[in-house]
Amino acid sequence: MLLDKINSPADVKKLNLNEKKQLAQELREVILDVVSKNGGHLASNLGVVELTIALHSCFDMPKDKIVWDVGHQTYVHKILTGRREKFPTLRKMGGIAGFPRTSESEYDSFDTGHSSTSISVALGFARARDILKTDEKIVAVIGDGALTGGMALEALNDAGISKSNLIVILNDNEMSISKNSGGMSMFLAKLRTKKIYIHSNVSAKNFIKKIPFFGERFVNFVVKLKNSIKQLFIPKMYFENIGFRYLGPIDGHDIQSLEEILEISKRLEGPVLIHVLTKKGKGYKFAEENPNKFHSTSAFDIETGEKKKSSAKDYSKVMGETLVKLAEKDNKIVAVTAAMEDGTGLTEFAQKFPDRFFDVEIAEQHALGMVAGMAKAGLKPVVPIYSSFLQRGYDQIIHDIAMQQLPVVIGVDRAGIVGNDGETHQGVLDLSFLNTVPKLNIMAPKNFEEMELMLKFAVDFDKPIAIRYPRGGEDDYAFEKSKKIELGKSELLREGKDVTIIAIGKMVVYAMKVADKLKEKNIEAEVINARFLKPLDKKMIKKSAEKTKNIVTIEDNIINCGLGFSVKNILEEKKILNFGYPEEFIKHGSISEIEKKYGLDVDSITKKVEEFLEKKDAE
């Protein structure tokens, strides 16, 4: 394979055009092979193969800086920058990350994992270069979906007036995670058809010019008129009006054309935007036909495109199905997503209630601000957002929702450890940052049944409330039928005399399993399903603490400001053993591997509880 000889971008630069085309094919084969085994982001990476080859051919990295927006499309970049042999370890614990990591390679200029950040960061690099009087090139690569994010638009506006040499590559594949909608999508659609307008415009001009006496003067008049209104016909003027030199659209799978346009951009002064058209999933039939399915995928069969593990019911699906049932009986219920229609389980809702479903694209702050307005006007909005993305809307939760006590239901999806996507996606901060918001109610279900009960409770609740739930399915632990949800009321699942274990969300199952193991050693554990982090059931917790004298808390969140923190505040004089994640950013690996590493698997918890009790007895 030609790829076997590529160990750095310098090797890519030595290749001729035909060899680069061969390299592109080999890269697609390698990516397809590894992702089919490890899972990962497939469609986006297959779509940027030629673009990445061209970038490494035209720029001198690591001196020149490329900032990848989101960063889930950097598999080609990683392979071409000395990580080819490590690529089979992609997203595995101890292996290479699925996103750019500066700790992993000098060729990764900035850690990314969330959308719409690249232009801001790149402009920061450019302004630093200007102040330090160095001469490196700065490039931001951003997708059309990410361009809907407010931060990207703010950065474009600032970059346009900066006069700094900066290249922004708009990778336009007509798709973010869910299909793009809205004004920016329409704007880019017009850009894609620009060439048709120009071609017809030139043909018409040539024809009119041939008319004797009248033709030439008429064309001159039309040209003057056109100059004043052309932005109505060619939307590229938006970029040029805010200060960018616009180049494109250009075929993102034509290496030669890409290299030519990149070389031109390097010679231009000031900010430049290159509009590149690519196809997500390029080269793999199933990903081309269904890029959404192969945006982020688990292991699959290359021949059929089918996932190796059947898609079992998960919390997101339960949330979506329950919301549909509730919406059939209540026409005030509306659902809002930030480009995650499928991921948050809202596909069926969108199909059944199109007038009550709103995809605001990658704009979490806007989503939360908008649902505040909906709630104020009398609707019952439900807005599920991934935990790690909800961080972006912290101000809106405080200022627009909680401060006015508006009845908004926030679904905190993918809470806790999500696994292989790593530190930018782990949802271990939400209990803590939500817990600091005054008058925001927070609850978490132990299983699917409780999830349904909590959502039913939430949509009829007249105050802001967040429901926190994990990625994936429920544990098969056999609970008795869940009791009715009451505000601030926990659930006593098991009585005991030796130790009280208080858990929340998915960790309630772990608490029950720990209690089972402790019973084998004649230790009677009392287990409380907190249900609510806020308001916390102080009465039940204090009563149990007085009985057992030994308190343990378990949560899949950082310990600081979460469940353990709140329990300590109401039991100040007691010694409490808290289980949760430390204050650090948790790297990628499987959920079970991460839990074991941090002592949050059932065996590790059981052992530490035994040691805690033995130490208390010895005192």
N, C-alpha and C positions, 0 to 999 in steps of 0.2 A: 504493500500500500504506500502511496505517496505520503499519506499522513504520518507514517512511521518516521519520516525524515524531518517532520516539523516539530521543533523544540522551542521556538521563540518566533516573534514577529519578523525577525531578521530573515528567517528561513522562508517566510511567506513572500517577502519582497523579492526574493530571487526567482520566483516562479513566473513563467509566461502565462498568457491568458488561458490557453488550453489546459495548462496544468492547474490553474486556479479553478477552472470549471470542474476538473476531475476531483480536486480537493473538496469542493462544495458537495459533490455527490458522496464522497467518503465520509465527510463530516455528518451528513444526514444519516448515513447508515449506522455510524457509531452512536449518535445521539438516540436514535430509535432503539438500538439494541439495549443501551444502558437504562433508558427511561422505562422501557417495557418490563425491566426487571426490578428497578428501584422505585419506580414512580417518579413524578416530577412534572415540570412545566414543559410540555412537548410542542404544542402548536406554535407558541410564540418563538421558540428557539429555531424551529424549522423555517420560520418565516424570515429570519435575519441572517441566514448563512452567508449569502453573497455580500450583504451590507457589512458584516463583520470582517470578512476577508478584505474588502475594499478599504475599510478603516485602518486595518493593520498594514495594508500595503502603502497607504498614503501618509500616515502619521508615524511619528517616532516615539513610541511608548517605551518606557514609562515617563520619559521627559514630558511629552505631550499628554494631556489628561482627557480621558473620556469618562463622562459621568453617565451611567446607565439609569434611566428612570425605572423605578420598581426594582429592576435588576434580575427579574426571573428569566430574562432572555439572554443571559450571558454564558450559556454553556459553550457556545462556539468560541467565545472570547477566552474562556478558561482553557479549552483544549489547545488553542493557538499560543498560549502564554505559559507553556512549560508544565501544564497539569494534565497532559494527555494520559500518562500512565496511571495517574490517580483518579481519572474520571470514573472508572467503575465503582469508586467509593462514594460517588455523589449522594449527598443527603443522609449518609450513614454516620452513626456516631464515630467520631474520630476521623472521618473522611472529609472531602471538600464540601463546602456549603453550596446550596442551590442559588445563592445570591452573592454579589460582590463582597469580599471581605479583605480589608487592607492587611489584616493579620495573616492572611493566606498567601498574598502575592503583592509584589511591588507594582504589578500591572493593574491592580484594582485600586483606583484612585480615591474611592469613597465608598463607605458601607451604605448600601441602600436595601430597601425591602418594601417601602410604602410608595404609593403613587404620587406623581405631580411635584416631585422635589428637585429634579435634576437641573432645571434651568436656574433656580435660585443658587444651588451649590456651584454650578459652573460659573455663574456670574461672580460669585465670591472668589473663585479661583482666578478669574480674569482680572478682577480689580486688585487682587493681591499681586498678581504678575505685573500689573501696570505700576503699582507703588514700588515694588522691589526691582523694577526695571530688568526683568528677565524676558525671554522670548518664546516660551512654550506656547503651543496651540491648545485651545480649550474647546472641547466638544461636548454638547449635551445631546443624548439620544432619548427622545420621548415619543410615546405612542399617541395615537389620536384619542384613545380613551382617556389617557392620563391628562390630555390637554383640556379636558372638561373640568379638572380640579381647579378651584379658585387660586391655589398657591401658584400653579403654573401660569395662569393668566396675569397674576400680580407680577411674577418674575418677568414675563414677556414685556409688560409695560415698562418696568424699570430698565431692563436690558436694552430696550429700544432707544432710550434717551441717554444711555451710558456712553455711547460711542466707543466702547471697548471692543476689541477684536474677539468675537465669540461666535462659534458655529453651533446652531441648533438644528438637529436633524429630526424632522417630524416623520416618524415611521407610521405611515397611514395604512393600516390593514383593515379599516372599516369595522373594527371590532375591539371592544375592551373585554371584560370578563363576561358580561352579558351584552347583548347587541346594543350598540350605541343608539341613542335617541337624542332629540333636542336640537337646540340652535347650532351648537358647534358641529354636530354631525351633519346637519344640512349645509353648513358653511363649507365643510370639507368636501361634501358631495359636489358642490358647485365647482370647487377647485379641480376635482377630478375630471370634470367635463370641459375645463377651460380650453383645451386644445381644439375641441370641436368648434367652439365659438371663434377662435382665432383663425382656423382654417376657412370657415365659411365667410368670415369678415374679409379676409384677403381676396377670396374668390369674387365676392360681390364688388369690392373696390376695383379690381382689374376689369370686371365687366362694365361698370359704370364709366370708367375712364375712357372706354372706347367710343362712347357716345359723342359725336361731333359737337363742338362749341360748349355744350352744356356740361358734359361729363367731368372735366377737370375741375371746374369751378365748384360743382356740387360736392365732389369728393373733399376739396379743401374746406368747404363749409362744414361738412359732416365730421371731419377730423377735429376741427375746433370745438364743435359741440360735444364730440365723444370725450375729449380730454377733460371736460367738466363733469361728465356723468359716468365715466368708464367704471368707477368702482361699483356701480349698480350691476355691471355685467361681469366683471372680473374680481372676485372676492379676494384675490391675492393682495389687493390694494390695502386691505386691513393691516397685513404685516408691514407693508411698505409705509403706511401712514404712521405707524407707531415707531418707525425707525429702523426696520430690518430691510436688508437686501434679500428679496425672495428669488429662489432658484427652484424651478420644477414646474409641474410634477415630473418625476423621473422613475423609470422602471427599477424597482429595488432588487430585481433578480438579474440585472444586466451588469456584470462586474465592470466591464469596460466603461460603460456610461457613468457608473457610480464613481469610478476612479477619476474620470475626466472632470466631473462636477465637483468632486472633493478637492482636486488640485486647483480648480478655479477659485473655490471658496477660500483657500489658504492665502490667495493673493489679494483678496478684497479687504478693504479697511472697514472697520465697524462691525456691528452684528449682522450675521447672515442666517437665513433660515432656508434649509434645503428640504423640499417636500418629496418624500420617497414613498412610492406605492409598493406594498408587499402583500403577499398572500399568507395568512396564517396556516400552518400545517403543510407548507409547500413540500411536495415530494412524497407525501404519505397520504394516500387516497382517503383513508378514514378520518384523518385529522383535517384534511381540506374540506371534506363534506360536513364535518361536525366539529369545528374548532372549539366550540364551547365545552364539549365533552372532554377534549384533550388539552384544555387550558392547563389544568392541574389534575393529573391523573394518578391513580394507583397502578400497580403492575398490570400489564395486559398482554394478550396474545397478539403478536405482530401480524399473523396471517389473517385473523378475523377482526381485530380491533376490539375484541371483547375483554372486559376486565376479568382477571383471574379469580377475584373474589366477588361473589354476588353482592349487589348493592342492597344491603339490609336496611331496614328502617332506622333512621337516626333522629336525634332531637330536632334538627331543623325540619325534617319531614313531619314530625309530630306537631310541631308548632304550626306549620303551614296548613296541615289537614284540619287541625282544631280551629284555626282561624277561619277557614272556609265554612265550617259548620256554624260557627258563631255569626259570621257575616250573613249567612242565609236567613237568619232570624232578626238581624239588626242592621238596618241600612245606613247607620251612622259610622259603622266600622270601616276604616280605610287602612290600606297597607302601603308603606313607603320603603323603597330600597335604594341603596347607593351602588348601582351597577352589580348587584348580587342577587338577582331574581332567583336563579337556580340554587345558588349556594345557601341562601337563607330559607329555602323551601316555599317560595311564594309563586312558583310557576302556575299551579292550579288556581290560586287566588287571582292572578293576573288574567287567566283565561276566562274565569267565571264572572269576574267583576272588573272589567277593563276600565270602567268609569270611576272606580274606587281604588285603582292601583296606580302608583306613581313611581317611576324610575328616574331619579334625579341625576343619574350617572355618578362618577367618582367625586362626590361632593357631600361628605358627611356633615360638615357644618351647616350647609344649606338645608340638608334633609331635616336636621333637628330644629333649625329655625322655622322651617316651613310647617312641621307638625305642631309646633307651638301655636302658630297662627290657626291651624285647623282646629286644635283643641279649644282655643279661645272662642272660635266661632261655633262650637257645639258638636264637632265631630269626635270620634273615638279613634285616634290614630295609633297604629302599631308600627314601630320602625325597628326591625331587627338589623343589627350591625355587628360585624365581627369585633370581638373584644379589642384586638390590637388596633383596629381602625377607629373604634369609638373614642380613643384617646384624642383624636383630632377635634371632636365636638364637645370637649370638656366645658368650654366657656358657654356654649349654647345650653348645655344641661343645667348649668348654674343660673345664667342670666335670663334665658328665655323660657325655661321650663320650671325649674324648682322654685325660683324666686317668686314666680307668679302662681305657684301651686296648680299648674295645668295638668289635666288628666291625660298624660302621654304614657304609652306603654313602650318601654325600650327593651327590645330583645337583645341580650348580650350573648351573641352566638360565638362559638369557638372559644369559650372561656376555659381557663386552665391551660394545661400543656397540649399543644397541637402536634408536636413532634418534629417531623423532618424539615419543615420550613425554617426552623431555627429562631434566633432571638428576636427578629423583627416581627414575628407572628405569634409568639407564645402569649397566651392571655392570662398572665399571672399578676397583673396590676389592677384589674378592674374593681375587685372588691375594695381595694385600698383607696383608689381615687374617687370611687363613687361614695364610699363611706364618709368622705370628708365633705360631701355636699349636704348642707342643711335641708331637712324636710324631704329628702328623696328616700323613698321606700325601696328596699332591696330584698329579693328572695331568690331561692335556688332550689330546683326540684331534685329529689333523690332518684326518680325513675320517670318513665313516660306517663304513667297514670297521674303522678303528681304534677307533671308538666301541664297536662290538660287542665287539671283543677286550678293551677295557678294562673293560666292564661284566661280562663273563664272569670276568675276573681278579678284579674287585672283590668279587663276591658270595661267592667262595670264599676271599678274603683274611681273615685272622683278626685284623686290626687296623682302626682307623678310616681311611677313605679318601674323598677327594672327587674327583669327576670333573667337570671344568669344560667346558662346551660352549656355543656361541653360539646366538643366535636365527637361525632360517632354515635354509637348505640348505647343502650342501657345494659347494665350487668344483669345476669340471669338470677340474681339473688331473689329468693321468694319472700316478699314482704306481704303482710296482711293488707287488706284494703285500706287505702289512705283515708284519713279523716278529712272533714271539711276544712277548707282554708279559712283561717280567721287572722285578721291583721295582728302581727306581732306575737302570734302563738306558735310555739314549737310543738314537737310531737315526741312523746315518750315511747320509744320503740322496745325497750327492754329495761326491766328493773334490776338493780344490783346493789350491793352494799360496800364493795371494796374500792371502786373507782368510777368516776363519771366521765364518759367520753362524749364530747359534743362535736358534731360534724355538720357540714353543710354541703348541699349539692351532691355530686357524684361520690364524694368522700364518705357519705353516710354508709354506703355499701362496705367500704373499707372498714369503717368503725364496727359494723356488725360482724364482719369476718374476724377482726381482731378480738372482739368479745367472744366469739366462738372458740378461738385458739386459747384465750386466757381461761375460759371455763375448763378446758382440758387440764389446766394446772390449778384448779380449784380457786380461781380468781373470778369473783362475780362482778361483771362490769355493767353499769347502767348506761344505756345509750340514748342520747337525745338528738333527734333530727332538728337542727335549729330552724330550718325553713326560712326564717327571716334573719338577715344580718341586721336589718334596720327596719322597724324597731325590734330590738333583741328581746327575747322573752326572759327578762331579768328574774321574774318570780320563780319560774321553773328551775332555772339554772342555780339560783341561790338555794332553793329548797334541796336540790340534789347534792349540791356542794356541802351543805350542812350534814347530810346523811353520810356521804362517802369520804369526805375530807380530802379526796385526791381528784384533781381535775386534769383532763387531757382534751385538747382541741385539735381537730384535723381539718385542713382546708387545702385546696389546690391553688393557692394564691401566695404572694409573699406574706410573711408573718406580720410585718409592720403594717398597722392600720387595718388589718383584716379581722377575721373572726377571733383569733387568739388575742389580739390587741383589745378588742371590745370586751371579751370575757374577763380579761385581767382588770379592766377598768371597773367592773362591778364586783370583783372579788379581790380587792386590793391586798388583803391580808393573807391570801392563800398562795401556796406554791402551785404553779400550773406548768404543765408540760405542753408546749405548743408544737404542732407539726405543720409545716408549710415550707415554702421556698425561701431561701436567703435573698438578701438584696443584691442580686447580680443578674446579669442577662444570660439566660439559659440557652445554650447552643443546641444544634440539631441532633436528632437521634430519635429512635422510636419512643413512644410514650412510656412503655414498660421499662426501657433502658434508663430513661431520664428519671422516672420515679424511683427506681432502685438506686441510682447514683446519689440522689438527694434524700434517701431514707424514707420515701413515701409509699413504698410497697407494703403489703400487709405483713410480711415476715419481719421487715425492719421496724415497723411501728410496734408490733407485738413485743419484740425484743427490748426496745427502748422503754416501753411502758413497764415491763417486768423490772428492768433495772431501776426505773424511777420509783416504783413501789418498794423495792428492796432497800433502796437508799432512804426512803421515808421511814421505813420500819426500823432501820438502824439508828436513826436520829433520836 
